[in-house]
Amino acid sequence: MKEQLTNDMSVGNPAKKLFFFAVPIVLGNLFQQLYNIIDSMVVGRFVGAQALAAVGASTAIVFLFVAVATGSSIGYSVVISQLFGAKDQDRMMTAIYTALISTFVLGLILMIIGAAGTGGILVLMRTPADIYRDAADYLRIYMFGLVFLFMYNTLNAVYNALGASKIPLYFLAGSSILNIVLDLYFVIRLQMGVTGVAWATLIAQGLAAVISFINLLFRLKKIETETKPVLFDRKLLFQMGRIAVPSMVQQSIVSFGMVFVQSLVNSFGSVVLAGYTAATKIDSIAIMPMVNVGNAVSTFTAQNIGAKKPERIREGLRAGRLMAAGIAVVITGILFFKGDVLIAQFVDEAVNAEVIAIGVDYLRVVSVFYALMGLMNVVNAVLRGAGDVGVFMAGTLCNFGCRVVFAYILAHFLGASGIWWSVPIGWAAAFTIGTLRYRSGKWKEKGIVEREKDCKETGESI
């Protein structure tokens, strides 16, 4: 692996730079999604529909912790990207070390809290009694791996912030393959059931995090700085926190909303829950390419904001929109017409026809609006990369607020399928907010690097 550690996207053709930066992110995160989707496929096919429902019962809780990890990494990535764009190597290196240390501490704290509260969480979510024990075992083991989850998300954010999106791809591919092998070995050979897939995920993700960390430290030594980088800097942590904490809060609120939606789905019973679980696993991997295009646009925006080249961002946005829309059209066609084939990979088609029908209904409703979701992600990514966290938060919270409210309203009239229709309503709301803010041009004033310069001149506290 001789991949260069840094990639300056403030120079060169914007569309070309963005494309070749985005492709490894898309491929890497597709591998990352295989963690959960393979877990579900293995337990659904080799253990049964109830085991699939048990894994799905904790989906919203898993998403909550993933959201906190993602929110924190957003703050790290934006600041590191802007410092990289500004060619401030010394502070960039200090920001990286500060991010890694604070992430480890946060992950450790949440691991302890999460493992202790597993049982109570599942009770509050009205988890069906027939799957409660398996769901608790799966979630508890998952909690023990939170420190690896947090570290790995931050490590990926650092690599991507420096434009080195190919490096995480190597580790994600290797860990995904290991996860599949361990899933099959633990479940089929050792007959460990739901706990087997949980341990497989923990081991694969843990090894990936450790190796990725060692690799990053080795590569960082090759970056030249004028002074020796400080390992921890409160001021830089505060700057990253200005974006990370609101993003974490926003993502956590979103996840709490998903808990309410999950609880609503759980109330329809284990059959609906199994169909919903299979469909959302497919949905999560289907939308990931569009989400990753947005992540690439966010880093592209941050580097160019730091380099004081906002004019390049318009071209990056245009390229990102074309990429997201093109991907969406292809994926929509596949899921709309072949969704039943994909759902059938999770359960025995001969005895779970109702589960498959529920999953297909979800996919056909939601996939039609993937292009809208892709465009929403790209425009909001510009706001996030520029550091315009307030409006980015407002759009995301509006998205999931609408989703929760309309899920309960529509479910009352349409049954479980009403929950599916709430998803595109939320996307439309967030797209509208993000587009209006982008057109106002006010997001250009939110750069972290520029903010520090202004504060130094005025004596104002950052």
Protein Blocks (a to p, Z undefined) as FASTA:
>chain_A
ZZdfbdcfkgcjfklmmmmmmmmmmmmmmmmmmmmmmmmmmmmmmnomklmmmmmmmmmm
mmmmmmmmmmmmmmmmmmmmmmmmnopaklmmmmmmmmmmmmmmmmmmmmmmmmmmmmmm
mmmnopafklmmmmmmmmmmmmmmmmmmmmmmmmmmmmmmnopamlmmmmmmmmmmmmmm
mmmmmmmmnonmjmlmmmmmmmmmmmmmmmmmmmmmmmmmmpccfbdcdfbdfklmmmmm
mmmmmmmmmmmmmmmmmmmmmmmmmmnojklmmmmmmmmmmmmmmmmmmmmmmmmmmmmm
mmmmmnopaklmmmmmmmmmmmmmmmmmmmmmmmmmmmmmmmmmmpcfklmmmmmmmmmm
mmmmmmmmmmmmmmmmmmmmmmmmnopamlmmmmmmmmmmmmmmmmmmmmmmnommlmmm
mmmmmmmmmmmmmmmmmmnommmmmcfklmmmmmmmnopaZZ
